[in-house]
């Protein structure tokens, strides 16, 4: 009887992939089943060896570990769910007061000034800074702050929000002191603010200050400090220029009137200049001017006393005190020396060790003098206020980093 040719298949998995171990005896290459064919090719017998679990060479571990892992996983998931619910409730509660989730950037400071509180006699460091709140989608809001800190220990005295109607967020302030309790600041060239030295706050007085002068009824187009006379230079919106004297509360129409008013209120003061028409570059004299102040040399006195002042600067002066800064040598970017000068003799009463810094504002306080300073890259742009005793000793140094 003829035999049909058939593929030999594994009786367990049906795979035709096999290995002949001996005649009519095979092993499946797929599942490992061993099987053989009987002589009449009718019956197929198979033997399947089940593969047991792999045995580890490591000693048996904690049989309860999987249970602990399962319990820990369940506990972790429960904590996550509960925390999510709690934070969601807190977020809902906070939305009762604000629906904004704006990100607040670090405050950016644009201008600063040191002065003395009229009531306490302590120095105060005023800094103007802008807060930027990022609301997403390229949208942001800006808030201008007047921040007042004690120059003795850095303690925050007040942090006042300035209305955007009173001051632009992107312009700096320049200050000038006319009296210990009369300090003005000019903002954006057309606004003037008065510093309240008792309650530590800034107030926009652009309208009220000139309300009694019809010449300025059209509004102020530009304001500048005049550093040769105790006055403000003002141009109204019609293009007409005037001079205003804050201490005398007088307005001059022209330069001749301004000179006459300045002579009326003239007081003894000091400045760096020259007693002659020419002087060496970067070298100047310390000069005292006494009323009546004029071009007459008799109204001026040279207090240089044989010294050399390189790029001298008046930091503070009153009738009995004179604080100056001068470069220690004629070299570019030479260290700066702070000195107190005897107003009668011109001699140096004391001098601080020269340092590389820029000295900005200064004020007389009950501790001595407060001097605002700023350093450059070599000192990582630190800045702050030095408080110097009447004898020239450093009493306090309120120092801030460049990011503060």
VENHU-V371935 format. One record per pair of residues at least 24 apart in sequence whose ideal C-beta (glycine too) atoms are under 10 Angstrom apart, sorted by the first residue. I is the first residue (numbers start at 1). GAP is how many residues later the second one is. Records with the same first field share a line. If there is no record, write none. Layout:
I: GAP ; GAP
This chain:
1: 39
3: 37 ; 38
4: 37
6: 35
8: 27 ; 29 ; 36
9: 26 ; 35
10: 24 ; 25 ; 34 ; 36 ; 38
11: 24 ; 33 ; 34 ; 35 ; 36 ; 37
12: 34 ; 35 ; 36
13: 35
100: 33 ; 35 ; 36 ; 41
101: 34 ; 35
102: 30 ; 31 ; 32 ; 33 ; 34 ; 37 ; 38 ; 39
103: 29 ; 30 ; 31 ; 32 ; 33 ; 37
104: 27 ; 28 ; 29 ; 30 ; 39
105: 25 ; 26 ; 27 ; 28 ; 29 ; 35 ; 37
106: 25 ; 26 ; 297 ; 298
107: 24 ; 25 ; 36 ; 38 ; 40 ; 52 ; 297
108: 24 ; 34 ; 61 ; 62
109: 36 ; 38 ; 63 ; 274 ; 291 ; 295
110: 34 ; 59 ; 60 ; 61 ; 62 ; 63
111: 60 ; 61 ; 62 ; 63 ; 64 ; 74 ; 76 ; 249
112: 35 ; 60 ; 61 ; 63 ; 248 ; 249 ; 260 ; 262 ; 271 ; 272 ; 273 ; 288
113: 60 ; 61 ; 62 ; 63 ; 64 ; 70 ; 72 ; 82 ; 247 ; 248 ; 250 ; 259
114: 37 ; 61 ; 246 ; 247 ; 248 ; 249 ; 251 ; 255 ; 256 ; 257 ; 258 ; 259 ; 270 ; 271 ; 272 ; 273 ; 284
115: 33 ; 36 ; 60 ; 62 ; 65 ; 66 ; 68 ; 80 ; 82 ; 85 ; 246 ; 247 ; 248 ; 249 ; 250 ; 255 ; 257
116: 35 ; 61 ; 64 ; 65 ; 67 ; 81 ; 247 ; 248 ; 249 ; 250 ; 251 ; 253 ; 254
117: 31 ; 33 ; 34 ; 40 ; 63 ; 64 ; 79 ; 80 ; 81 ; 82 ; 83 ; 246 ; 248 ; 249
118: 61 ; 62 ; 63 ; 78 ; 79 ; 80 ; 81 ; 82
119: 62 ; 78 ; 79 ; 80 ; 81
120: 30 ; 37 ; 78 ; 80 ; 245 ; 246
121: 59 ; 243 ; 244 ; 245 ; 246
122: 28 ; 29 ; 30 ; 31 ; 35 ; 243 ; 244 ; 245 ; 248 ; 265
123: 26 ; 27 ; 28 ; 29 ; 239 ; 240 ; 241 ; 242 ; 243 ; 244 ; 245 ; 246 ; 247 ; 248 ; 249 ; 262 ; 263 ; 264 ; 273 ; 275
124: 24 ; 25 ; 26 ; 27 ; 28 ; 33 ; 34 ; 71 ; 73 ; 76 ; 239 ; 241 ; 246 ; 261
125: 24 ; 25 ; 26 ; 27 ; 29 ; 32 ; 236 ; 245 ; 247 ; 258 ; 259 ; 260 ; 273 ; 275
126: 25 ; 31 ; 32 ; 47 ; 49 ; 57 ; 59 ; 69 ; 74 ; 75 ; 76 ; 235 ; 246
127: 46 ; 245 ; 256 ; 273 ; 277
128: 34 ; 39 ; 41 ; 43 ; 44 ; 45 ; 57 ; 59 ; 65 ; 74
129: 30
130: 32 ; 38 ; 39 ; 40
131: 30 ; 38
132: 37
141: 28
142: 26 ; 27 ; 28
143: 26
144: 24 ; 25 ; 26 ; 27 ; 43
146: 27 ; 39 ; 47 ; 49 ; 54 ; 55 ; 56
148: 51 ; 52 ; 53 ; 54
149: 51 ; 235 ; 236 ; 249 ; 251
150: 235 ; 246 ; 248
151: 212 ; 214 ; 216 ; 219 ; 220 ; 221 ; 233 ; 234 ; 235 ; 236 ; 245 ; 246 ; 247
152: 213 ; 215 ; 218 ; 233 ; 235 ; 243 ; 244 ; 246
153: 243 ; 245
154: 230 ; 231 ; 242 ; 244 ; 245 ; 246 ; 250
155: 243
157: 43
158: 41 ; 42 ; 43
160: 40 ; 41 ; 42
162: 25 ; 31 ; 39 ; 40 ; 41 ; 42
163: 41
165: 39
166: 25 ; 27 ; 36 ; 37 ; 38 ; 39 ; 40
167: 24 ; 26 ; 35 ; 37
173: 29
174: 50 ; 51
175: 50 ; 185 ; 186
176: 49 ; 50 ; 51 ; 54 ; 56 ; 70 ; 185
177: 139 ; 184 ; 185 ; 186
178: 47 ; 52 ; 53 ; 54 ; 67 ; 68 ; 69
179: 51 ; 67 ; 68 ; 139
180: 138 ; 183 ; 184 ; 185
182: 64 ; 65
183: 63 ; 178 ; 180
184: 25 ; 39 ; 41 ; 48 ; 62
185: 40
186: 36 ; 37 ; 38 ; 39 ; 46
187: 36
188: 34 ; 35
189: 31 ; 32 ; 33 ; 34 ; 35 ; 46
190: 29 ; 30 ; 31 ; 32 ; 33 ; 44 ; 45 ; 47
191: 29 ; 32
192: 28 ; 31 ; 33 ; 40 ; 42 ; 52 ; 54
194: 52
197: 166
209: 25 ; 35 ; 37 ; 40
210: 24 ; 26 ; 32 ; 34 ; 41
212: 37 ; 39
213: 29 ; 31 ; 36 ; 37 ; 38
214: 37
215: 25 ; 27 ; 36 ; 38
216: 24 ; 26 ; 28 ; 35
226: 32 ; 36
227: 44
228: 34 ; 43
229: 26 ; 29 ; 30 ; 32 ; 33 ; 34 ; 36 ; 37 ; 64
230: 31 ; 32 ; 35 ; 36 ; 37 ; 39
231: 27 ; 30 ; 31 ; 34
233: 25
259: 34 ; 35
262: 31
263: 28 ; 29 ; 30 ; 31
264: 27 ; 28
265: 26
266: 24 ; 25 ; 26 ; 27 ; 28 ; 33
267: 24 ; 26 ; 51 ; 52
268: 25 ; 33 ; 49 ; 50 ; 51 ; 52 ; 75
269: 24 ; 45 ; 48 ; 49 ; 50 ; 53
270: 31 ; 33 ; 44 ; 47 ; 52 ; 54 ; 71 ; 73 ; 76
271: 29 ; 41 ; 42 ; 43 ; 46
272: 32 ; 37 ; 39 ; 40 ; 41 ; 42 ; 52 ; 54
273: 27 ; 29 ; 39
274: 28
275: 25 ; 26 ; 27 ; 29
280: 28 ; 30 ; 50
281: 30 ; 49
282: 26 ; 27 ; 28 ; 29 ; 30 ; 45 ; 48 ; 49 ; 50 ; 52
283: 25 ; 26 ; 27 ; 28 ; 29 ; 47
284: 24 ; 25 ; 26 ; 27 ; 28 ; 29 ; 42
285: 24 ; 27 ; 61
286: 26 ; 28 ; 36 ; 38 ; 40 ; 55 ; 60
287: 59
288: 34 ; 55 ; 56 ; 58
301: 45
302: 44
303: 38 ; 39 ; 40 ; 41 ; 42 ; 43 ; 44
304: 42
305: 36 ; 37 ; 40 ; 41 ; 42 ; 43
306: 40
307: 32 ; 34 ; 39 ; 40 ; 41
309: 28 ; 30
310: 24 ; 26 ; 27
311: 25
312: 27
313: 25 ; 46 ; 49
314: 27 ; 48
315: 24 ; 25 ; 44 ; 45 ; 46 ; 47 ; 48 ; 54 ; 56 ; 57
316: 24 ; 45 ; 46 ; 47 ; 48 ; 53 ; 54 ; 55
317: 24 ; 26 ; 45 ; 47
318: 25 ; 46
319: 24
320: 24
321: 28 ; 43 ; 47 ; 48 ; 69
322: 24 ; 27
323: 26 ; 36 ; 39 ; 40 ; 41 ; 45 ; 46 ; 48 ; 65
324: 24 ; 27 ; 35 ; 38
325: 27 ; 29 ; 32 ; 33 ; 34 ; 37 ; 46 ; 48
326: 25 ; 28
327: 27
328: 25 ; 26 ; 27
329: 25
333: 43
336: 37
338: 24 ; 31 ; 33 ; 35 ; 48 ; 50 ; 54
339: 53
340: 28 ; 29 ; 48 ; 50 ; 51 ; 52
348: 44
349: 41 ; 42 ; 43
350: 38 ; 39 ; 40 ; 41 ; 42 ; 43
351: 41
352: 34 ; 36 ; 40 ; 41 ; 42
353: 41
355: 24 ; 31
357: 25 ; 26 ; 29
358: 25
359: 27
360: 25
361: 24
362: 24 ; 26
363: 24
364: 26
365: 30
366: 24
367: 28 ; 29
368: 24 ; 25 ; 26 ; 27 ; 28
369: 26
370: 25 ; 26 ; 28
372: 26
373: 24 ; 26
374: 26 ; 28
375: 24 ; 27
377: 25
